[in-house]
Amino acid sequence: MPKDHPDKPARNGTRNGRPSREEAEEAVRVLIRWAGDDPGREGLKSTPGRVARAYEEYFAGYADDPADVLGRTFKETNGYDEIVVLKDIRFESHCEHHIAPIIGKVHIAYLPDKRVIGISKLARLVEVFSRRLQIQEKMTAQIAMALNDALKPRGVAVVVEAAHQCMTTRGVHKPGVAMVTSHMLGAFRDDPMTRREFLAIIGAPPGASLTNV
């Protein structure tokens, strides 16, 4: 498990209210029994431990601070002041309503003022927020605000496209549906030409004007 975080209790015991590994595994056994199966049978004996380890991976973002991820920026830009875009960043998250997968991609852009950041840090920022229980609208805004706080650029734009398994595998059972959210700040919010340039780069349909969340 990654290092402890103020919002994330220690791995063992119940410091800050976090259950122990043993309690987590017992909770999985309870759910298996609730589903109607026997957690003691051969095929399920190791499942509680596997689920606990999977949760450590799924929700590793709680241990990470976005300010730390974006802490190192660079001033040497040789006057570069055009849009920086990283598109098609694949992510996997889980909805906070049903703990069902959300799978999609994120497009991030910013207009530098005096600083730029390594592109791998943008992908890492997506990981920080996606590896938590989420709703897509909140995650979109969190990514944009964290980048804006770190770089103080002239503008930030984030667009997220994703499929929600809570909609495709349960409830209304509508596969093939994608949800699109955006959060625009600074020039991307105030300047239609800048926003259109970004949308063209990420392949949005001509005339698209995404609603800010």
KEVO-692629 format. One record per residue: z, y, x of N, C-alpha, C, O in turn. Coordinates in steps of 0.001 Angstrom, whole numbers, plus 500000, padded with zeros to 6 digits. Example, Ala and Ser with C-alpha at 12.3 -4.5 7.8 and 13.67 -1.06 7.14 Angstrom:
<nodes>
507800494310513190507800495500512300507800496700513200508465496681514236;507080497750512850507140498940513670507870500030512900508039501138513409;
</nodes>
This chain:
<nodes>
500000498799500848500000500000500000500000501243500878500704501265501888;499234502284500532499258503517501315500646504123501335501540503696500605;500808505115502173502102505778502321502602506318500993501829506592500076;503917506463500919504510506974499685504073508399499418503791509154500349;504018508757498180503606510085497736504668510576496761505291509754496088;504901511886496658505936512378495731505769511867494316506756511673493607;504516511642493888504275511145492536504195509629492490503955509046491433;504397508984493646504221507545493700505400506907494397505588507137495592;506213506107493698507399505513494298507062504499495372505906504112495546;508092504076496089507924503143497179507442501786496687507522501485495496;506936500959497622506338499683497259507368498713496684507114498078495660;508508498594497320509519497645496873510690498382496230510962499538496554;511383497696495311512507498342494659512034499284493574510899499203493105;512938500192493180512618501071492061512818502539492399513111503341491512;512663502907493677512826504319494036511823505165493264510649504813493154;512299506281492732511491507166491894510982506464490639510007506905490029;511646505366490252511295504703489006510190503683489101509811503111488079;509653503425490281508557502468490394509092501038490416509988500736491204;508568500160489578509040498769489569508735498069490886507877498504491653;509447496986491132509185496159492308507923495330492082507421495229490962;507416494733493175506267493845493053506594492683492115505764492287491296;507788492148492238508175491019491391508162491410489913507729490625489069;508631492616489597508619493076488201507191493264487703506884492961486550;506322493766488576504924493952488195504263492612487890503539492473486904;504522491629488749503926490311488529504471489669487251503730488999486532;505742489869486970506304489318485738505670489989484519505457489339483495;505371491273484622504703491964483512503331491352483238502918491239482084;502631490960484291501330490308484111501508488964483407500721488607482530;502537488228483792502801486954483117503059487162481626502595486383480794;503801488218481297504064488533479888502753488801479156502562488321478038;501853489556479767500570489865479137499724488609478965499032488460477957;499775487704479944499030486449479810499556485652478618498784485101477833;500893485600478496501465484902477342501087485595476040500809484937475037;501079486941476058500693487722474879499255487420474480498922487388473295;498394487197475496496993486875475209496836485474474629495803485155474039;497870484630474798497834483305474214497675482172475200497418481035474805;497827482473476502497639481441477515498957481173478240499970481822477980;498920480202479153500106479775479890500017480259481331499199479740482091;500829481238481735500756481736483113501170480696484148500975480908485345;501735479583483709502144478546484645501075477517484923501251476681485810;499959477547484189498933476537484444498208476837485755498253477954486269;497538475806486281496982475880487643496075477096487855496200477795488860;495178477344486925494218478422487112494816479815487048494186480776487489;496035479942486500496651481256486317497890481480487182498445482578487182;498328480467487913499558480607488690499510481784489651500501482498489803;498378481993490297498269483054491304497743484365490733497626485360491449;497430484360489446496845485563488839497771486781488894497285487867489211;499062486672488609499914487869488676499892488550490041499851489777490123;499920487762491108499846488356492443498502489008492699498430490072493313;497442488377492233496108488960492413495980490276491650495410491244492154;496512490301490435496434491530489639497228492650490306496768493791490344;498408492342490830499202493369491516498452493923492717498450495132492950;497815493037493483497047493509494644495835494328494196495479495320494832;495210493911493108494077494678492594494514496067492152493800497044492376;495689496162491523496194497465491103496445498376492300496222499584492222;496905497800493402497096498615494607495786499257495040495765500401495494;494690498511494896493378499036495265492848500000494204492372501088494526;492933499592492941492406500431491862493044501816491852492364502813491605;494345501881492119495099503118491926495656503681493229496704504326493245;494937503427494322495368503917495632495339505438495716495973506018496598;494614506089494817494498507544494864495796508285494634495920509444495029;496777507637493996498050508300493773498773508596495085499606509500495146;498459507844496125499139508032497408498488509108498265499022509468499314;497344509624497835496583510576498648496687511985498090496679512196496877;496784512942498999496832514357498641495462514968498912495008514955500056;494789515502497892493458516080498125493463517202499149492473517398499853;494563517942499242494636519016500243494579518449501657494010519074502552;495163517272501866495084516627503172493663516160503470493170516314504587;493016515591502466491646515104502640490707516248503020489806516073503840;490924517410502423490045518567502658490611519529503693490150520665503807;491598519081504439492312519990505338491509520509506503491781521604506996;490514519744506964489747520177508135488403520736507691487565520001507169;488196522027507894486936522682507574486360523311508837487031523373509867;485122523774508758484425524277509940483860525668509679483295525942508620;484027526543510676483509527903510571482117528057511175481397528992510822;481730527172512064480471527313512785479305526874511911478886525717511945;478793527804511136477701527492510209476397528179510587475377527966509932;476414529015511653475219529774512059474631530572510897473417530734510776;475524531058510057475082531908508954474549531168507750474014531794506835;474681529839507722474164529088506573474924529481505309476153529423505267;474175529880504281474832530320503041474097529829501795474199530442500733;473353528721501922472658528142500783473474526987500209474503526601500763;473002526446499098473732525389498408473856524141499286472896523720499931;475034523571499295475292522256499893475527521280498744476391521510497897;474763520195498714474858519235497614475042517833498174474341517434499103;475978517093497614476096515656497844475977515010496471476830515218495609;474927514232496267474700513680494933474773512160494944474713511516495991;474904511615493747474932510171493540476080509486494281475899508419494867;477266510109494251478455509482494835478989508485493813479539508883492786;478830507202494086479278506191493131480806506153493094481463506299494125;481359505958491907482814505837491788483167504794490742482374504478489856;484364504274490867484946503352489893486339503863489572487146504105490470;486610504023488304487921504484487877488366503639486689487701502669486326;489494504013486083490005503311484910490508504334483908491233505263484265;490121504158482654490536505117481631492021504946481332492546503833481325;492674506053481091494115506019480868494485505540479471495665505336479183;493502505357478604493790504918477239493826503398477111494656502855476382;492921502706477822492847501246477696492882500539479052492823499310479102;492976501289480146492904500759481511491632499925481665491633498876482310;490557500410481064489249499774481185488422500542482220488618501744482395;487502499861482905486739500530483967485867501676483460485303501630482367;485781502696484296484803503777484170483962503710485439484501503821486540;482656503529485302481791503365486468480652504366486376479967504447485356;480450505127487441479389506116487386479137506779488725479365506192489783;478659508019488661478344508752489880478714510217489699478741510750488590;478996510842490833479400512247490866478407513018491731477971512540492778;478060514217491272477258515150492067478137516368492354478727516944491440;478219516756493626479058517886494028478202518904494785477387518537495631;478398520186494470477711521249495207478676522403495436479597522633494652;478446523121496524479186524358496741478317525340497504477407524958498239;478621526610497313477962527695498043478940528213499082479907528882498717;478727527931500367479710528324501369479867529837501473478928530603501257;481067530228501806481327531624502155481454531703503673480531532150504354;482597531269504202482774531281505647483005529884506215483048529715507434;483157528875505347483510527550505819482672526461505136482225526618503999;482473525350505866481870524149505295482802522985505604483777523127506342;482485521839505027483327520661505223482437519450505429481315519408504923;482930518462506171482161517244506383481837516556505069482681516492504175;480616516039504947480195515477503666481003514230503306481186513933502125;481486513501504310482291512326503984483576512723503256484123511942502477;484052513946503518485262514418502840485008514625501349485916514455500535;483787514989500991483464515151499569483519513797498864484050513682497759;482963512770499519483034511433498941484479510950498862484876510299497895;485258511274499887486672510869499887487440511573498773488340510985498173;487092512833498492487739513570497417487517512874496078488426512788495252;486299512381495874486017511635494650486915510406494563487433510086493494;487099509715495696487959508531495718489404508871495335490048508132494590;489898509987495848491286510372495573491533510453494075492528509925493578;490641511106493358490873511319491931490384510158491060490923509936489976;489385509427491512488886508323490686489825507127490732489899506365489768;490542506951491835491445505800491941492813506141491336493860505959491958;492758506630490127493932506924489315493562506628487868492382506485487545;494552506536487005494253506468485574493686507820485159494288508857485437;492538507816484498491816509056484321491193509187482938491033508210482207;490847510426482604489797510708481634488740511486482405489061512243483320;487501511298482037486405511851482832486450513371482902486173513956483949;486799514011481792486830515474481788487822516014482809487526516964483535;489000515400482859490028515857483795489599515622485236489768516496486086;489044514446485515488618514138486873487554515122487362487577515549488516;486627515476486477485568516431486835486173517762487273485786518320488300;487123518266486488487759519538486814488623519432488063488659520367488863;489318518317488247490176518151489420489375518211490709489793518858491669;488226517544490741487378517550491941486929518975492246487002519426493389;486463519679491217485969521046491425487070521987491897486861522768492825;488230521920491271489312522834491626489849522561493025490170523498493756;489952521281493412490447520955494744489503521481495810489959522018496819;488199521340495612487228521845496587487245523363496638487146523956497712;487370523992495477487432525454495422488668525985496151488589526984496865;489808525316495972491036525746496634490948525600498148491473526433498886;490284524542498612490226524262500049489253525165500787489553525617501892;488084525439500195487031526162500905486929527638500544486406528438501320;487428527997499371487236529366498865485755529761498954485431530819499492;484870528930498437483438529223498522483007530230497467483819530693496666;481732530563497475481202531467496454480949530761495130480730531403494103;480981529444495166480815528693493933480962527205494169480730526712495273;481351526493493119481477525036493151480892524484491855481062525067490784;480205523358491970479674522674490784479919521184490924479684520604491984;480393520564489850480609519117489815480044518586488503480362519093487427;479208517566488602478685516867487426479009515388487585478782514804488644;479540514788486526479896513373486535479150512673485402479171513121484256;478493511572485741477824510725484756478460509342484835478534508767485921;478920508796483713479614507520483783479521506735482484479362507291481397;479628505410482642479733504500481504481186504066481381481842503768482378;481679504033480156483073503706479880483153502334479218482653502131478111;483793501396479919483857500035479394484745499931478148484628498974477381;485626500906477946486425500897476714485541501135475499485947500869474368;484330501637475733483385501863474635482339500753474552481787500502473481;482061500082475684480994499085475691481499497663475459480755496827474947;482751497370475826483256496003475712484307495835474612484791494727474382;484657496919473938485621496863472833485269497997471869484299498724472084;486052498140470819485841499258469891484464499240469264484109498297468556;483683500287469522482370500413468880481302499550469534480227499380468959;481562498991470730480618498100471422479220498722471508478264498203470933;479118499831472227477845500516472390477468500568473869477778501547474548;476798499523474379476372499546475784475232500524476004474552500936475065;475037500885477263473929501762477624474176503229477360473250504035477456;475407503597477029475748504987476740476430505597477962477373505017478500;475960506753478397476569507451479527477167508766479055476578509469478233;478335509089479578478980510372479297478731511296480478478861510883481630;478372512546480198478094513529481246479035514715481077479116515306480000;479745515059482148480638516219482138480340517086483346479805516611484348;480686518353483245480464519263484371481584520285484448482244520593483456;481781520802485656482715521913485853482085522852486871481848522472488017;481819524076486445481157525079487278482114526229487557482820526694486661;482133526678488793482975527795489199482150528796490002481174528430490657;482549530048489944481902531077490755480448531249490394480104531385489220;479570531244491422478155531513491214477491530489490301476564530833489568;477939529255490330477328528233489484477641528469488009476894528038487130;478741529149487751479105529466486364478456530779485918478029530909484771;478386531754486839477970533104486461476484533379486655475933534267486005;475828532631487542474428532904487882473550531761487371473583530667487935;472769531990486321471928530925485767470928530354486772470626529161486734;470415531195487668469435530705488650470083529723489620469486528700489956;471300530026490072472012529121490974472319527814490279472173526740490863;472746527903489025473044526698488269471781525862488069471830524641488212;470661526490487744469412525756487542468956525082488830468445523963488802;469142525768489969468762525165491245469558523887491502468997522877491927;470850523931491245471692522752491424471261521632490486471127520486490915;471042521947489213470658520926488243469308520304488602469094519111488383;468398521113489152467102520573489575467276519605490746466612518570490803;468168519943491679468400519091492849468943517723492427468562516705493005;469820517691491436470415516413491032469572515688489988469931514600489538;468452516296489608467532515615488712467851515756487243467438514917486443;468580516802486863468844517036485445467542517432484752466680518051485375;467386517086483474466156517429482755465910518932482762466866519706482718;464638519367482816464333520797482758464966521436481535464923520880480437;465549522596481732466177523307480634467589522892480354468229523452479464;468110521904481102469495521460480874470465522566481247470289523250482254;471483522732480431472548523696480709473870523058480291474291523159479138;474517522396481257475679521590480934476854522439480533477078523513481091;477612521952479556478817522640479093479950522469480092480200521365480576;480623523550480395481729523508481351482953522871480724483268523148479567;483660522010481478484920521449480983486068521969481817487221521618481567;
</nodes>
